[in-house]
Amino acid sequence: INANPPENRGWLPHFTYADGKPKEWSEVSTVDSAIFYSSYRKAAQLLDDDRLQAEVEAAIAKIDRNYALQDGYFIHGWYW
């Protein structure tokens, strides 16, 4: 999460380097982002970890949902 560049507006790329930074040619994916954040949230709940739960909720709150809309339709991914 910390390596995700601000221009992604909270959305995550398909492919990253080992350090978590997105590969230049990687598509940003709304589907992969939803799967990741849902899993992240579930793990925090199962671990009953308040700090982790706060972290995941803060990350989810930063997702710019309106950015993924084009002409009123939700897009599944985009390239930079």
Sine and cosine of phi, psi and omega as CSV:
sin_phi,cos_phi,sin_psi,cos_psi,sin_omega,cos_omega
0.00,0.00,-0.70,0.72,-0.05,-1.00
-0.92,0.40,-0.40,0.92,-0.01,-1.00
-1.00,0.04,-0.11,0.99,-0.02,-1.00
-0.96,0.30,0.86,-0.51,-0.08,-1.00
-0.92,0.39,0.52,-0.86,-0.02,-1.00
-0.84,0.54,-0.52,0.85,-0.03,-1.00
-0.91,0.41,-0.25,0.97,0.08,-1.00
-0.98,0.19,-0.21,0.98,0.07,-1.00
0.81,0.59,0.61,0.79,0.05,-1.00
1.00,-0.08,-0.31,0.95,0.01,-1.00
-0.98,0.19,0.53,-0.85,-0.11,-0.99
-0.96,-0.28,0.54,-0.84,0.02,-1.00
-0.99,0.12,0.35,-0.94,0.08,-1.00
-0.90,0.44,-0.74,0.67,-0.16,-0.99
-0.85,-0.53,0.68,-0.73,0.01,-1.00
-0.73,-0.68,0.28,-0.96,0.16,-0.99
-0.98,0.21,0.16,-0.99,-0.02,-1.00
-0.85,0.53,-0.49,0.87,0.00,-1.00
-0.99,0.13,0.01,1.00,0.05,-1.00
1.00,-0.09,-0.18,0.98,0.01,-1.00
-0.96,0.29,0.64,-0.77,-0.04,-1.00
-0.92,0.38,0.60,-0.80,0.11,-0.99
-0.95,0.33,0.60,-0.80,-0.13,-0.99
-0.84,0.54,-0.55,0.84,-0.08,-1.00
-1.00,-0.06,0.02,1.00,-0.11,-0.99
-0.98,0.21,0.67,-0.74,0.07,-1.00
-0.96,0.27,0.61,-0.79,0.15,-0.99
-1.00,0.10,0.75,-0.66,-0.16,-0.99
-0.85,-0.53,0.85,-0.52,0.08,-1.00
-0.94,0.34,-0.57,0.82,-0.01,-1.00
-0.93,0.37,-0.76,0.65,0.04,-1.00
-0.86,0.50,-0.62,0.78,0.02,-1.00
-0.89,0.46,-0.70,0.71,0.00,-1.00
-0.89,0.45,-0.67,0.74,0.02,-1.00
-0.90,0.44,-0.72,0.70,-0.01,-1.00
-0.88,0.47,-0.79,0.61,-0.07,-1.00
-0.91,0.41,-0.58,0.81,0.06,-1.00
-0.90,0.43,-0.68,0.74,0.02,-1.00
-0.93,0.38,-0.65,0.76,0.03,-1.00
-0.87,0.50,-0.72,0.69,0.01,-1.00
-0.90,0.44,-0.71,0.70,-0.02,-1.00
-0.89,0.46,-0.67,0.75,0.03,-1.00
-0.87,0.49,-0.69,0.72,0.01,-1.00
-0.89,0.46,-0.63,0.78,0.03,-1.00
-0.92,0.39,-0.71,0.71,-0.01,-1.00
-0.90,0.43,-0.58,0.81,0.03,-1.00
-0.98,0.21,-0.22,0.97,-0.04,-1.00
0.79,0.62,0.75,0.66,-0.07,-1.00
-0.94,-0.33,0.96,-0.27,-0.06,-1.00
-0.88,0.48,-0.65,0.76,-0.01,-1.00
-0.90,0.44,-0.69,0.72,0.01,-1.00
-0.92,0.39,-0.63,0.78,0.04,-1.00
-0.89,0.46,-0.66,0.75,0.04,-1.00
-0.90,0.43,-0.64,0.77,0.02,-1.00
-0.89,0.46,-0.72,0.69,-0.03,-1.00
-0.93,0.38,-0.65,0.76,0.01,-1.00
-0.91,0.41,-0.59,0.81,0.06,-1.00
-0.91,0.41,-0.64,0.76,0.02,-1.00
-0.91,0.41,-0.68,0.73,0.01,-1.00
-0.90,0.43,-0.62,0.78,0.00,-1.00
-0.90,0.44,-0.41,0.91,-0.02,-1.00
-0.99,0.14,-0.16,0.99,-0.03,-1.00
-0.94,0.34,0.82,-0.58,0.02,-1.00
-1.00,0.04,1.00,-0.02,-0.05,-1.00
-0.90,0.43,-0.59,0.81,-0.01,-1.00
-0.91,0.42,-0.44,0.90,0.01,-1.00
-0.91,0.42,-0.44,0.90,-0.02,-1.00
-1.00,0.05,0.15,0.99,0.06,-1.00
-0.97,-0.22,0.70,-0.72,0.11,-0.99
-0.75,-0.66,0.88,-0.48,-0.03,-1.00
0.80,0.60,0.61,0.79,0.05,-1.00
1.00,0.10,-0.03,1.00,0.00,-1.00
-0.94,-0.35,0.63,-0.77,0.02,-1.00
-0.98,0.18,0.82,-0.57,0.01,-1.00
-1.00,-0.06,0.43,-0.90,-0.08,-1.00
-1.00,-0.03,-0.36,0.93,0.00,-1.00
-0.02,-1.00,0.24,-0.97,0.01,-1.00
-0.41,-0.91,0.34,-0.94,0.05,-1.00
-0.96,-0.28,0.43,-0.90,0.08,-1.00
-1.00,-0.04,0.00,0.00,0.00,0.00
